[in-house]
């Protein structure tokens, strides 16, 4: 039996996310995944979108071998070696630009400064016409928050007062400060949203 880290949530949401990525992304390109975690998303997307080259990253260096092992076991040639990435760093350890940057389930389990770091880094590393895609739970002005998300938000803040579900409007404000603008909002299963930003 595999001892690799595994996320049941990633298994549940990978198909709904992929369905939207098929709509949002061009037929081919280079994609950067932020906070790849277990590597389940990047393996699934790379297998389904073989004309895309994927660069996984994570802020936790302990996750990188697990991501690499999952990619190797899947036999995917269009996924690069995972690299460590602190999104709050003023310069990311990447020299190229990407046609898409994807980040799932990071903003609510990180300090607020991580959101600004993500937006600023994406603005530096997006190719012309490229998109930043974020996925996860959000609070929204004028939209009733699901009871499950309210409980989840409270549990996050109990674990770390710097964590918590972010307001979509606040995230969009950080995007605009970095030179990115909201392009689309997709309602997803389990009270999540997939947001698309561009230049």
N, C-alpha and C positions, 0 to 999 in steps of 0.2 A: 504493500500500500504506500502511495506517495506521501512524503512528509513535507511537500512544498506548502507554503502559505496558500490558503484558499479563502476566497470571499464569496459566500452564498449570494450576496447582493449583486456582485459583478456578474454572476451567472444569470441572475434574474433580469438584469437590465441591459445586457449586452446586445440582445436582438432588437429591442425598441430603439436603442441608441443607434445601432447600425442602420436601421431603416431610415432614420433622419439623416445620418451621414451620407447615405446614398443620394439623398435629395440636395444636400448642401455642398458636397464636395465635387470638384471637377473629376473627369474620368481618370486622371493620373496626377501625381505630384509627390511632394515630400511633406511628411507630417511629423510633428514633434508632439509627443505625449508627455505632459507634466504630471508628476505624482502617479507613476505607473503602478505602484503598489505591488500586487501579486503577479502582474503581467497578464492577467486573464483578458483584459480588454484589448491590449495591443495584439495579442496572438489571434484573437477572434477577428478583429478588424483587418489585420494584415492578410489572414487567410481568405477573407471575403472580398478584399479589395487589393488584388495582387499587383495592380499597376501603381500602387502607392508604396513608397519607401517610408518606413517608420523608424523613428528614433525615440525609444523609451528613456525615461529619466525618473529619478526619485531622490527626494531629499534625505532619505534614510539609506545609507550605504549598505546596510545589512540586507536590504531587499534586492540589491543588484544581482547577486549570484542566483537567487531564486527566479528572477525575471529571465536571466540568460539561460537557465536550465529549462524553463518552460518553452522558450523560443526554440532552443536546440531540439527538444523532444518533439516539437511540432514540425520541424524540418523546414522552417521558413527562411528563405533567402532574402526576403525584402524587409527584414527587421535587423537593425544595427545593434551593436553591443550597447547595453544600457550604460548610462553615465550618471554620475552624481550631479544633482542640480539643486541649489538653494535659490528659489525664485526671488528672494529679497536681495541677492547680491547685485551690486551695480553693474557687473558684467557677467554674463552667463558663459560657461565653458564651451561655447559653440561659435563657430565662425561663419556659419551660413544662415540663409533665410529659409523659411518654410512656407509652403502654400496653405498649410493648416496647422494650428496648434490646438490640441485637445486636452482638456483638464476636467476630470470627474471627481466629485466628492472630496474636494480639498478645502474649499473656502470656509466651511463650517467647522473643520477640525484644525484650525490654524489661527494665529492672531490676525487681527484686521490688516496689519501691515503687509501680510502675504498677498492680499488682494491687490494693493497698489503695485507690489513687486511683479505680480503676474501680468497686470495690464501694461506696465512700463516695459517689461521684458518682451511681451508679445509685440508691442509696437516696434521694438528694435529688430525683432527677428521674423516678422511677417513679410513675405514677398508682396509686391504690388498685387492687389486683388485677393490677397490671402485672407483667411478667416480664423478667428479665435472662437472655439466652441467650448462652452462650459456646461456641466451637467451636475445637478444636485437639487436639494431642497432650498427653497427661497421663501421669504416673507414678501408680500406685495401689498402696496397701498390699495385700499378699496377691495381687496380680495380676502374673504374669510379664510383664516389659516386652519387647516385640518387638525383635528384633535391629536392625531398621531405626531404631526410635526411640532405642535406645541409641547407635547411631552418629550419629544426628542430634543428640542431646543433646551428645555429645562435640564435634561440629563447631561447634555453637553456642557452647559454652564456650571453644573455641579462638579463636573470633572475638572474643568479649567475655566475660570471666569473670562479668559480671553477668547474662548471658543463660542460658537453659537450660530444658528442659521442666520444668514445675511439677508437684508432687504435688497430685493432686485434693484430698486431705485438707487441705493447707495453704491452697488456694484457698477451700475451704469454710469454713475457720476465719476467713479474712479477710472472707468474706461475712457470717458470723454477727456478727463484730465491728461490722459496718456496719448490722446489723439485718435482713439478708437470710438466708433459709434455703434449703437445697437442696430442689428439688421433683422433679427427674427427672434420670436419667442415661441417655443414649442412645448405644449403641455405633455407631460410624460406620465407613465403609470406610477402608482405609489406616491402621488402628490409631489413629484419632482418636475423640474423644468430643464429644458435644454435651450441655452441662449447662444445666439450667434452675433459676433462683433466683427466689424471690418474697419478699414481706414475711412 
